[in-house]
Amino acid sequence: MILVCDVGNTETTIGVYDGDQLRGHWRIMTDVPRTADEYGLLLRQILIDEGINPTHIRGASIASVVPRITGPLAQACRRWLSEKPVLLVDGRSKLPITLDVEEPLTVGADRIVNTLAASRLFGRDAIVVDLGTATTLDCITSDGVFLGGVIAPGILMMAESLSRKTSKLPATELVLPKSVIGKRTEECIRAGVMYGAADQIDGLVRRVKAEWPRPNTPIVIGTGGLAETFKPLCREIEQVDPYLTLRGLEIAYRLLA
């Protein structure tokens, strides 16, 4: 079994793969300060709670966009998982993909493994819409070329900014609004944030498709924590794979470790 960790700016998603099957997955807050020992204890406990013997983990694969977390987490995986190999994915990793951008080393590790996973699993040109702290569109060819993409403010970021920057607008749970025209303040906020974000995604996807440099129309894949929530609102998202990044990490480990 392989432990995979996708360290995002807000949340860290952890998974365990047994072959190509996702045996378990968890989300923890990224911005909670933890030492390597604390990460090690946490990892062992969540594995044990899931009925997984930590000694059965034969390696770990990590994609991180938060450098201060990368070191302690990697150290924890090595020390607390019986000194097994740990793969850190970044722009220098010798993966069978091409980063066709001006500064390849600045491409986020999550976008790198999304490129690997989308090209391997779908076998066609793809736009991966990753709904995390930021909303990113990754433009990927069927043969594993990352063409670049789009980075926009994330949905939670927009909602939190609205409540922080105003004196009377409350923080509101992001659930599907009953209608666009809200009758209460909370409903107005939900409609503005949810439908506004959905239309932003659809509009960006259409613009990307209009500039697509290849003759084939790309498939649009939603991933990330909010992908399933927004699938009913976004006309352009064709498929949802909330754990595409974790699968990319599992594939990367098999290829490089």
C-alpha positions as MATLAB code, in Angstrom:
seq = 'MILVCDVGNTETTIGVYDGDQLRGHWRIMTDVPRTADEYGLLLRQILIDEGINPTHIRGASIASVVPRITGPLAQACRRWLSEKPVLLVDGRSKLPITLDVEEPLTVGADRIVNTLAASRLFGRDAIVVDLGTATTLDCITSDGVFLGGVIAPGILMMAESLSRKTSKLPATELVLPKSVIGKRTEECIRAGVMYGAADQIDGLVRRVKAEWPRPNTPIVIGTGGLAETFKPLCREIEQVDPYLTLRGLEIAYRLLA';
ca = [
       0.000    0.000    0.000;
       1.110    3.541   -0.802;
       0.457    6.672    1.272;
      -0.239    9.784   -0.821;
      -0.410   13.380    0.441;
      -1.638   16.414   -1.490;
      -0.638   19.474    0.563;
      -2.799   22.434   -0.454;
      -2.832   25.944    0.939;
      -5.946   25.312    3.068;
      -6.288   21.536    3.366;
      -4.024   18.535    3.080;
      -5.660   15.503    1.512;
      -4.237   12.134    2.529;
      -5.000    8.810    0.918;
      -3.902    5.191    0.926;
      -3.828    3.176   -2.287;
      -3.890   -0.593   -2.364;
      -2.931   -1.178   -5.979;
      -5.096    1.256   -7.927;
      -7.877    1.219   -5.318;
      -8.241    4.129   -2.891;
      -8.474    2.293    0.432;
      -9.063    5.399    2.582;
      -8.850    9.169    2.437;
      -8.802   12.028    4.941;
      -8.580   15.831    5.007;
      -6.683   17.826    7.622;
      -6.052   21.558    7.948;
      -2.738   22.610    6.438;
      -2.148   25.734    8.494;
      -2.055   23.944   11.873;
       1.620   24.026   12.992;
       2.909   20.461   13.446;
       6.327   18.936   14.027;
       7.512   15.853   12.170;
       6.693   13.765   15.253;
       3.163   15.198   15.401;
       2.629   14.392   11.727;
       3.959   10.905   12.332;
       1.635   10.267   15.243;
      -1.312   11.661   13.265;
      -0.571    9.500   10.213;
      -0.190    6.338   12.273;
      -3.419    7.009   14.168;
      -5.598    7.653   11.115;
      -4.229    4.498    9.488;
      -4.894    2.406   12.569;
      -8.397    3.866   12.938;
      -9.096    2.781    9.355;
      -7.872   -0.736   10.132;
      -4.635   -0.317    8.168;
      -1.416   -1.586    9.692;
       1.189    1.224    9.266;
       3.896   -1.396    8.645;
       2.034   -2.429    5.481;
       2.679    1.000    3.922;
       5.611    0.475    1.546;
       6.173    4.100    0.560;
       4.779    7.612    0.314;
       4.243   10.154   -2.450;
       3.858   13.868   -1.655;
       2.799   16.888   -3.718;
       3.064   20.115   -1.776;
       2.506   23.783   -2.573;
       3.383   24.786    1.013;
       7.178   24.503    1.479;
       7.107   24.832    5.283;
       4.946   21.691    5.467;
       6.902   19.601    2.962;
       9.945   18.887    5.134;
       8.218   17.858    8.388;
       5.661   15.742    6.512;
       8.318   13.928    4.470;
      10.406   13.387    7.586;
       7.376   11.975    9.394;
       6.648    9.550    6.552;
      10.231    8.275    6.636;
      10.561    8.024   10.417;
       7.109    6.797   11.381;
       6.444    4.457    8.460;
       9.445    2.166    8.972;
      11.943    4.143    6.846;
      10.055    3.533    3.604;
      10.885    5.526    0.420;
       9.272    8.970    0.112;
       8.759   10.595   -3.311;
       8.478   14.397   -3.468;
       6.912   15.492   -6.748;
       7.901   18.834   -8.260;
       9.003   20.365  -11.563;
      12.279   18.427  -11.454;
      10.617   15.001  -11.202;
      11.432   12.709  -14.153;
       7.829   11.953  -14.995;
       6.649   11.092  -18.527;
       5.059   14.514  -18.983;
       6.182   17.810  -20.508;
       5.729   21.203  -18.852;
       5.348   23.431  -21.921;
       5.503   26.727  -20.026;
       8.074   29.493  -19.622;
       9.041   28.611  -16.035;
       8.525   24.859  -15.513;
       9.967   24.838  -11.987;
       7.220   27.213  -10.794;
       4.381   24.874  -11.798;
       2.563   23.634   -8.693;
       3.094   19.999   -7.755;
      -0.659   19.420   -7.759;
      -0.872   20.580  -11.394;
       1.996   18.271  -12.311;
       0.306   15.178  -10.894;
      -3.045   16.278  -12.388;
      -1.306   16.298  -15.775;
       0.043   12.803  -15.197;
      -3.275   11.410  -13.963;
      -5.491   13.014  -16.627;
      -3.296   11.931  -19.528;
      -2.935    8.377  -18.202;
      -6.540    7.813  -17.122;
      -8.496    9.601  -19.862;
      -6.145    9.349  -22.830;
      -7.437   12.513  -24.476;
      -6.950   16.262  -24.337;
      -8.375   17.595  -21.079;
      -9.094   20.693  -19.050;
      -8.849   19.854  -15.347;
     -10.822   22.272  -13.169;
      -9.382   21.985   -9.666;
     -11.613   23.600   -7.036;
      -9.398   24.297   -4.038;
      -8.111   27.413   -2.287;
      -7.649   28.734   -5.818;
      -9.684   27.614   -8.817;
      -7.236   26.391  -11.432;
      -7.734   25.220  -14.986;
      -4.982   22.870  -16.152;
      -4.692   22.454  -19.928;
      -3.388   18.972  -20.698;
      -2.891   17.054  -23.938;
      -3.570   13.363  -24.382;
       0.172   12.640  -24.537;
       0.917   14.366  -21.233;
       1.873   17.914  -22.166;
       0.921   20.628  -19.683;
       0.132   23.647  -21.875;
      -0.452   26.095  -19.037;
      -3.781   27.270  -17.722;
      -5.682   29.654  -15.506;
      -5.522   30.545  -11.804;
      -8.511   32.367  -10.296;
      -9.618   33.125   -6.720;
     -11.146   30.085   -5.071;
     -14.790   29.844   -4.071;
     -14.172   29.756   -0.320;
     -11.755   32.643   -0.691;
     -14.446   34.733   -2.385;
     -17.034   33.899    0.271;
     -14.650   34.617    3.164;
     -13.494   37.878    1.594;
     -17.086   39.023    1.257;
     -17.797   38.495    4.968;
     -14.448   39.949    6.145;
     -14.590   43.101    4.043;
     -18.164   44.054    4.913;
     -19.645   44.986    8.270;
     -23.114   43.464    7.959;
     -22.782   40.464    5.641;
     -22.521   37.207    7.613;
     -20.338   34.191    6.892;
     -22.564   31.719    5.067;
     -22.371   27.981    4.445;
     -21.884   27.152    0.774;
     -24.905   25.053   -0.078;
     -26.910   25.032   -3.275;
     -29.266   28.049   -3.233;
     -32.958   27.506   -3.940;
     -33.012   30.255   -6.542;
     -30.869   33.023   -7.977;
     -33.083   35.724   -6.459;
     -32.555   35.467   -2.708;
     -35.158   36.568   -0.145;
     -32.770   36.584    2.811;
     -29.232   37.958    3.093;
     -27.742   34.472    3.437;
     -29.580   33.310    0.315;
     -28.359   36.353   -1.617;
     -24.762   35.569   -0.632;
     -25.092   31.898   -1.566;
     -26.554   32.791   -4.944;
     -23.884   35.376   -5.644;
     -20.983   33.163   -4.642;
     -22.227   29.824   -5.974;
     -23.746   30.927   -9.281;
     -21.058   33.564   -9.747;
     -18.321   30.953   -9.323;
     -20.119   28.470  -11.591;
     -20.494   31.042  -14.357;
     -16.866   32.063  -13.902;
     -15.784   28.448  -14.376;
     -18.012   27.925  -17.416;
     -16.875   31.197  -18.964;
     -13.190   30.428  -18.452;
     -13.592   26.923  -19.876;
     -15.281   28.310  -22.994;
     -12.465   30.840  -23.472;
      -9.844   28.114  -23.053;
     -11.641   25.884  -25.565;
     -11.720   28.777  -28.035;
      -7.895   29.025  -27.808;
      -7.241   25.278  -27.749;
      -4.224   24.657  -30.013;
      -5.212   21.167  -31.137;
      -8.125   19.957  -33.312;
      -9.700   17.721  -30.649;
     -12.178   19.226  -28.179;
     -10.847   18.630  -24.651;
     -12.859   16.815  -22.002;
     -13.515   18.922  -18.889;
     -12.824   17.155  -15.591;
     -13.692   18.605  -12.190;
     -11.591   17.703   -9.155;
     -10.913   18.979   -5.651;
     -13.032   19.264   -2.534;
     -15.866   21.287   -4.100;
     -16.030   19.552   -7.487;
     -19.056   17.395   -6.696;
     -20.896   20.392   -5.199;
     -20.402   22.448   -8.351;
     -21.014   19.732  -10.953;
     -24.790   20.458  -11.061;
     -24.103   24.198  -11.486;
     -21.417   24.056  -14.185;
     -22.557   23.188  -17.687;
     -19.009   22.731  -18.944;
     -17.808   20.145  -16.386;
     -18.373   16.731  -17.955;
     -16.873   14.389  -15.368;
     -15.915   14.642  -11.710;
     -13.001   12.811  -10.130;
     -12.527   14.353   -6.664;
      -9.332   12.366   -6.041;
      -7.595   12.843   -9.382;
      -4.568   14.426   -7.683;
      -4.204   11.525   -5.261;
      -4.365    9.072   -8.157;
      -1.655   11.043   -9.930;
       0.543   10.703   -6.845;
      -0.007    6.956   -6.793;
       0.912    6.700  -10.482;
       3.990    8.895   -9.931;
       5.194    6.619   -7.127;
       4.864    3.516   -9.292;
       6.823    5.206  -12.069;
       9.654    6.729  -10.037;
      10.060    5.055   -6.653;
];
